[in-house]
């Protein structure tokens, strides 16, 4: 009797119409990580000639896939090389691409509002000769840093 009941039940359900949908939707999703990239030809240490008034440091190539980011140029000593063991300073200005005379008394920021494919920018410094400034003999140093920051 149990088998008969199951056969009748199976026959009833197999006779029901099956309806097909006329469309189907799915959400496609991909997560792309933030990418800020800087490469350079600038050496780890660049010796400046104190008898000259400028020096090419090299170039930076910058790439970003962010819509809000910035380039920050920073000097550890506010745009001045400091003589070892002293407070004597040798000031300089930075040229970043077409922007000249950048005073790094405070950080210099370039705000960006769109992604950027690889763009190469030349970096150099200008300064007065040591003789013109009448500065003391010694080794003067500063650390110049170019950073990319998401905002």
C-alpha positions in Angstrom: 0.0 0.0 0.0 2.9 2.3 0.8 4.5 1.7 -2.6 1.2 2.4 -4.3 0.8 5.7 -2.5 4.3 6.8 -3.4 3.7 6.0 -7.1 0.5 8.0 -7.1 2.2 10.9 -5.4 5.1 10.8 -7.9 2.7 10.7 -10.8 0.9 13.8 -9.5 4.1 15.9 -9.2 5.5 14.8 -12.5 2.4 16.2 -14.2 2.8 19.7 -12.8 4.1 22.2 -15.3 7.6 23.6 -14.8 7.9 27.3 -15.6 11.2 28.7 -17.0 12.3 32.2 -16.2 12.7 34.7 -19.1 15.8 36.3 -17.6 18.5 35.8 -14.9 20.7 38.3 -13.2 24.0 38.1 -11.4 26.2 40.7 -9.8 29.8 40.6 -10.9 32.3 41.9 -8.4 36.1 42.5 -8.5 38.1 44.2 -5.8 41.1 46.1 -7.2 43.7 47.1 -4.6 45.1 50.6 -4.4 48.3 51.1 -6.3 50.7 54.0 -5.8 54.1 53.4 -7.4 57.2 55.4 -7.6 60.5 54.4 -9.2 63.6 56.6 -9.6 66.9 57.1 -11.1 67.9 59.4 -8.2 70.9 57.9 -6.4 70.9 57.2 -2.6 73.5 59.9 -2.1 74.1 62.8 -4.6 77.2 64.9 -4.2 76.6 68.5 -5.1 79.4 70.7 -6.5 79.6 73.8 -4.3 81.2 75.8 -7.1 78.1 75.3 -9.3 74.5 76.7 -8.8 72.4 73.7 -9.8 72.4 69.9 -10.1 70.2 67.4 -11.8 69.2 64.7 -9.3 67.5 62.3 -11.7 63.9 61.4 -12.4 60.9 59.8 -10.7 58.3 57.8 -12.5 54.9 57.9 -10.8 51.8 55.7 -11.3 48.5 55.6 -9.4 45.1 54.0 -9.8 43.6 56.2 -7.1 41.3 59.1 -7.7 42.5 61.1 -4.6 46.2 61.1 -3.8 49.1 63.4 -3.5 52.8 63.7 -4.1 54.7 65.0 -1.1 58.2 66.5 -1.3 59.9 66.7 2.1 63.2 67.9 3.4 64.5 66.6 6.8 66.0 70.1 7.4 63.5 72.4 5.9 65.3 72.8 2.5 68.7 73.3 4.0 71.8 71.1 4.1 73.2 71.2 7.6 77.0 71.0 8.3 78.0 67.9 10.3 78.5 68.8 14.0 77.2 72.4 13.5 74.1 74.5 12.9 75.6 76.0 9.7 73.3 75.6 6.8 73.5 75.6 3.0 70.0 76.4 1.5 68.7 75.0 -1.8 65.5 75.0 -3.8 63.9 72.1 -5.7 62.7 71.9 -9.3 60.1 69.2 -9.9 59.2 68.9 -13.5 58.1 72.4 -14.7 57.7 73.7 -11.2 60.8 75.6 -10.1 62.0 77.3 -6.9 60.2 75.0 -4.5 61.1 76.1 -1.0 61.0 73.1 1.4 60.7 75.1 4.6 57.4 73.2 4.7 56.4 70.1 2.7 55.5 70.7 -0.9 52.3 68.9 -1.9 50.8 68.2 -5.3 47.2 67.1 -5.0 45.9 64.7 -7.6 42.2 63.8 -8.3 42.5 61.2 -11.0 44.5 58.0 -11.7 47.7 58.5 -13.6 49.6 56.1 -15.9 53.4 56.2 -15.7 54.6 59.8 -15.8 58.3 60.5 -15.5 59.4 63.8 -13.9 62.9 65.3 -13.7 64.1 66.5 -10.3 66.9 68.9 -9.7 68.1 71.5 -7.1 69.4 75.0 -7.4 71.6 76.8 -4.9 74.2 79.5 -4.6 77.9 78.7 -4.7 79.6 78.2 -1.3 81.9 81.2 -2.0 78.9 83.5 -2.6 77.3 82.4 0.7 80.6 82.5 2.5 79.8 79.3 4.4 82.3 77.3 6.5 84.2 74.3 5.2 82.7 70.9 6.0 80.1 68.4 4.8 76.6 69.6 4.5 73.7 67.1 4.3 69.9 66.9 4.1 67.5 64.1 3.2 65.1 64.8 0.4 62.1 62.5 0.3 59.4 62.2 -2.4 56.4 60.2 -1.3 53.0 59.2 -2.7 50.0 59.4 -0.2 46.4 58.2 -0.6 43.9 60.8 0.6 
